[in-house]
Amino acid sequence: MSAATAINDLGHEPIRAESYPASPDSPQSACLSGVRDSDLVILILGEKYGFIQDSGLSATHEEYREAKERKPVLAFIQTGVDFDKKQSAFVEEVQDWSSGQYTASFEDLSSLRSTITRSIHEWELSQASGPIDSEQTLSEALSLFAVEEVSYGGLSPQLWVVVSGAPTQSILRPSELENKDLIDWLQREALFGKARVFNNGEGIKPSIKGHNLILKQLSNSVLINERVTISVRVALGTTTRGMMVIIEEDLLEKIICSLKYTSSVLDHIDSQSRISHVVIAAAVVNANYFAWKTRAEHHEHPNTASINMTEPQVKHFNPPHKPRGSLRMQPENLAEDILALLKRGVRT
């Protein structure tokens, strides 16, 4: 009832199994049809998994599987309870899903109602911003690679990550982009935040170039524009022992930090979640004469390597867009996939 009350209070119509009229269809068919006809699916998980159907899944699990590839899902997971074995596995599946941004917790029926109300409201705000054009957002992200100077940072290899928000819209006014408090916050977060992308001992030079705010160090930079497209460029530490080598574990850690930084910036600037999805593009630049090796490979063969001679390639996901919450909930998984894409055609 808490979910239905929250939905009604916001002016929407809840679709529940008990509300279905008599029908020759099976309950399973009717419920899955209801999922397909809905605009938004609310998933509530308590301690019990429920009766197992012929599919080997509970009815709720079947509905979730039906919904997750077709509809936005708001998932609410009860805290302070002991999940049975099947329910525990179900919870792990939901929390591992790439739309984890919609996962919240509740303690009791009262907190469930307020949490659902707030989450639906945030979802409504994201929908009110306009449709998601992933190709347009990807084009905006890729345009930064064409405009910014590739060789910035001298001959040192750099990781370059660009995150562009969707739906495309202006989040910051020009005066806000130049606001000293924002610039100070971005610098502090880059230097001292949980995901540091700047070197502590180097100065930072802020500047406005067109519609972009740029914070630049000797070999690192952050760029953000009014549409909250964020570019992060960080120097890659290299292990030489007589040769120029990029260690893949170090690169992976830099990707994770860059994604976490962009997530922190989005949360700071767009706390109302007007941006619901992101497009992520990445490249490694200034690395034509560097070998790519794992730490174990370099330890075993420190004096041998095949040198990469290819031009930098910008990589992105297919389809390009990801739920914004995946930056916060799954930066490690995203980073592993980005590293895999960057290695294709580069590591020899």
N, C-alpha and C positions, 0 to 999 in steps of 0.2 A: 504493500500500500504506500510506503514512503516514496518509492519511485514514481508511482502513478500520480500521487499528490503533487510532487515536484513538477512533473510534466504538465499536469493540468494548470498549476499555478502560473506557468510560463506561457499559457495559451496554446499548448499543443495537445494532440489527442493520443493517449497511450493505446497501443495495440497489445492486448494480452490474450493468452490462450482461453481464459475463462470468458472472454467477451465474444468469442466466435459463435456465430449461429450454427444450428444443426446443419450438417453437410455430409454428403456421401464420401467425401475425401477422408483419408485417415488422419488422425491427430498430427502425425509427423508431417504429412503433406501440407496440412493447413498451417502449421506453425512455421515451416520453412517458407511457405508462400508469404506469410505475414512478414518474415524477415526481408524478403525480396521487395515487398511493397512499402517498406518503411523508409524514412529519410535518415534515421539515426537509430542505432541499436544500443540499448543499455544492458550491460552484463554485470550481474551481481553474484559474487562467489563467497559462500560461507564455508563452514567446515565439512559439509557432506557433499559427495559427488553426485548422488542421485542414482535412480534405477538405470541399469545398462540396457540399451536397446540392441536390436539384432546387429547393428553396425559395430558393436563393441564400445560405443560411446554413450554417454548420457544424453537426454534430449537437449539439455542446455549446451553441451559440448557440440552436438550436431548443429545447433542454431548458430553457435559462434563460428564454426568452420564455414557455414554457409555465408555468414555476414562478412567475415574479415577481408575477403578479396573484393567485396562489392560495396560495402557500406562503411561509413565511419562508426567506430565502436568506442563507447565510453565504458571502461571496465572498472569496477569497484570491488575491492578485495578486503574482506573483514580481517581485522587484527585481533590478537589476543585469543585465538582459537587454535585447536589442533586439527589440521586438515587430515582427512583420511588419505590413504596412499594414492588413490586415483585422483582425488581433488588436488593433492599437492602437485602431482604431475601436470594437471590442467592449469594450475596457477603459474607454474614455471613456463608453460607454453605461452600463456597470455603475456607474461612479463617479458619474454624473449621476443615477442612479435615486434616488428619494426614500428608499429604505431603505439609504442609504449607511452607516448605523451598523454594518452587518454586514460592511463591507469592511475587510480587514486585509492586510498584506503579509508575505511570507516570502522568505528567501534560499535555503534548501536544504531537503532532505527532513526533516532533523532539526528545523529551526525550524518547518517546516510542521506537523509532528505536534503540537508543543507549542502552536502558535498555534490550531490547530483544537480541541485539547482545551480550552483556556481559553475559546474562543469558544462552544463547545457548552455548557460549564458555565454561562457567563453567560446564555445563552439559556434553559437549564433553570431558572435562578433567576427569570428574568422570567416564565416560564410557571407556576412554582409559586405565584406571588403571586395568581393568580386570573384569571378572564376579563376581557376589556376591554369595558366598557359605555360606549361613546363618548357616548351621550346623557346618562348620569348624570354623566360627567366634564364634559361641556359645561354641564350645569345647574349644577354646582359653580362653574365658571368664571364663568358669567353672573350667579350670585348675588352675586358681589363688586361688580358694577356697580350692583346694586340696593341694596346695603348701604352701600358707601362714599359719601361725600359728593361728588356730581358737581362742585360748584362749588369744591372745595378748590383753593387756589392763586390765589384772587381772580378777576380778569377775564382773566388770561393764558390763552391756549389751551394745552392739554396733550395729549400722546399718552398713551394708557392701554392698556397691554398686559397681559393676564392669561394665564398658562400653567398649566394644570392637568394633573397626571400621572395615568396609568392603567397598570395596574389601580389602582382606588381603594383606598388602604390608608394606615395611619398609618406614616410614616417616622420622624418625630421624636417623642420622648416630651415631655410638657409641661416637664420639667426641662431637656431638651436645647434646647428652643425658647428658654429663658431663659438659656442658658449664655453667659457673658461672652465666651468664646473665639469662639463662633459669631457673636455680635453684632459683635465686633471684626472678624472676617473679612469679614462681609457689608458692613460700612462701608468697610473698606480696598478691597474689590473694587469697590464702587460709586464710590469716589473715585479710585483709582489703578490699577484693573485695566485689562486690554486693551480692555474695553468699559465705559467710565465712563458712569454714568447720573446722577451727582451733581455739583454744582458744587463746585470745590475751595475756594472762599473762604467757603462757608457752613457753619454748624454743622449737626449732625445730632442729632435728639432721638429716642432709642429708647423704645418703650413696648409694653406688652402689653395688648391689647384682646380679651377673650374668649379664643379659641384662636389669635389672630393676633399675630405680632411685627411691629411697624410701625417703620420708620426714616423719619423725616420731616425734610425741609428746607422752606424757605419755599415753593417751588413744585415740589418733586420728592419722591417717596416710593417706598419699597419695602415690600411686605407679604409675609409668608410664614407659612403655617400648618403644623400638624402633618402634614397630608397632602401637604405641599410643593406647594400651589397658590401661585404667585408672581404678585404684582401689581407692575407697574412703571409709575409715572407720572412723566413728564418734561416740563418746560416746553419749548415750541416757540419758538425764536428767530424773531422776525418782522422783515420788512423793510417799512418804512412809506413813506418818501418822500411823506408826506402822507396815506397810507391804511394800513389794517391788512391785511397780506398774509401768508399762509403759503406759503413756498416749498417746492414738492414735493420737491426734491432734499434739502433739509434734513430734511424729515419722513421721507423714506426712510432717511436716515442714522440718525435717532433710532430707527426701527423696528429696524434692523440691530443697533444697540448694545443695545437692550432684549432682543432675542432672544439675543444672545451672552451677556449678563449672566445671563439665566435658565439658559442651558446651563451656564455656569460654576458657578452655584449648585447645580444638579442634580448635576453631577459631584462637587462637594465634599461634598454631603450624602448622596448615594446612589451611592457608588462601586461598589456591587455590582449596579447596574442592575436593581433591583427594579421601578423604573418603566421600562417599555419603550416607552410611547407618550405623546404629549402632545396636549392640545387647546389651541389658541391662539385667543383672542378679542381684539379691539382696537377702540378708538374714539378719536375726537378730540373733546374736550370744551371748553367755554368758547370756542367758535369761531364762534358764530352770526353775528357781524358781521365776519368775516374772509374775504377772498377767497382762493381757492386758485389759484396760478399757478406755472408752471415758471420757473426763473431766466431763461431766454431770453425768455419772454413778458413778464416783469416788466421786463427790460432794454429790450425794444422798446416797451412801452407802460406806463411807470412810473406814469402818472396816471389810468389807466382800469382798471376791473375790475367784474365782477358780484359782488355780495356774497351769501354763503351765509346763508340765513335758516332753515335746517332745524334740527330738534333733533338732538342727537348720536345716531348709530346704532351699535350694537355689531355688528361683523362677525366672521364665522368661516368656516372652510372647510366644504365639503360633499363627502364625509363629514367630520365634525369632526376626527377624530384623525389624527395624523401620527406616524411613527416618531420616537422621542426623538432619535436620531442626526441627524435632519435639522436640528435646532437648531445642531448643531456643524458638520455637513458642508455645509449649504446655507442659511445664514441670509440671504444676499443674495437667493436665489430666493424664499424664503418672504416676505421683506420686500417684494419687488416685487409679489407676489400680494396681500399684505395691503393695500398702497397702492392697488392696483387696486380691491379691494373697498371700501375706505374712500371712494374717489372716486365710487363709484356713488350717484347721487342726491344728492350733496353739491356737487360742483364744477359751477358753472353757466357 
